[in-house]
């Protein structure tokens, strides 16, 4: 798949078949994540791959609106920032870097023919603390989001979100 095609076909998937995602596919997603740029090359991210139902259930607890959908998701990648490795600690450059890594996961999943969904955690303090506690994360490891990964069960087309009214040249 061409890069632009993957970008334009990416969509948030909320319906999965339950079919497994291979270790090789997960490895490709993680390599794509780590290919994202980071502030001054800090590589201030950590990834926690969740496959066990009891661990995915921990994510369901803080995302009740997505609980049913997560029943059939075979993998959730928890994208976390490492504040000790972040540029200009304690400023949140890690959140920008982890966002870039997350977008690469989403695009790589599309390229592999997989569905994905960004599950927001940070900056919601309650969610952030709940996930840190649920997975016994060190204080300096901050969960930005989870990314649900699986085989898409719906056939909805990706919406065209381009809006020329949002584009300005030289001034607003």
Residue, then its C-alpha position, 0 to 999 in steps of 0.5 A: x500500500x502506498x503511504x498516502x493511500x494508507x493515510x486516507x484509508x485509516x479509520x477508527x474501527x469499533x467492530x472486530x472479528x476476534x481473529x488473532x493478530x500474529x506476533x510478526x504483525x505486532x512486531x511490524x507495528x512496534x517497528x513502525x512506532x519506533x520509526x516515528x520522530x522524537x524530540x532531539x532523538x530522545x526515544x522517550x516511549x515504552x510499549x506494553x503489548x497486551x494479549x491476555x484477556x485479563x489485561x485487556x479487561x483492565x483497559x475495559x474498566x476505564x473505557x466502559x463505552x468501548x467495553x463491548x468492542x474490546x471483547x473481540x480485540x486480540x491485541x492492545x498496545x499501551x503507548x507510554x511516555x518515559x518522562x526520565x528520557x523525555x526532552x526538557x523533563x518534566x515538560x510533556x514533550x513525551x506526549x508529542x513523541x508518543x502521539x507520533x508513534x501512535x499514529x505510525x501504529x495506526x497507519x501500519x495497521x491499515x497497511x497490514x489490513x488490520x483495524x485499529x482504534x486510539x483509546x485515549x488515556x492521557x491527559x485524563x488524570x483519573x484514567x492515567x492513574x488507573x492504568x498506571x496502577x492496573x499495570x504497576x507502571x513506575x511513576x515516570x512511565x505515563x500511559x498516553x493511550x491504548x491502541x486496539x488492534x484486530x481484524x475489522x468486522x465492519x465494511x464502512x468506508x473511511x470518511x473524507x474529512x478534508x475541509x477546505x474551510x479549515x485551510x488558510x494561507x499566510x494569515x487567518 
